Amino acid sequence: MRSLHLRDFGLSAAHVIAVASCLKANKSLKSISLSYNKDLGDSGAIALSQQLPNHITEVGLVNCGIGDAGGAAILRWMDTAQALQMICMEQNSFSNELKSAFRKFSADNPQTLVVI
């Protein structure tokens, strides 16, 4: 499986935690999108960040109800993601401080498109 796109499936954090537990072992996954699952929240984003392989190239987490705790966890994962080319996380509830940290990551990693 190279892509896992579960956009607007009504997934909760519990669903995402279950999905995330299967990700680490997948060596071929390149793209994952959980966008528009508004109940994913910080718990789902944190669980996802702990299981996402560092060879993922694309991540979609648009409008997932993620706040600063989940966003910071994803940002920490991004620092280890060696192949990341694009991440879209707009329409979440990030503070201006966290948005600045994402912009700094983008400036330091011009090979990665960061949409926040």
Buried (B, 14 or more C-beta within 10 A) or exposed (E): EEEBEBEEEEBBBEBBBEBBEEBEEBEEBBBBBBBBBBBBBBBBBBBBBBBBBEBBBBBBBBBBBBBBEBBBBBBEBBEEBEEBBBBBBEBBBBEEEBBEBBEEBBEEBEEBEBEB
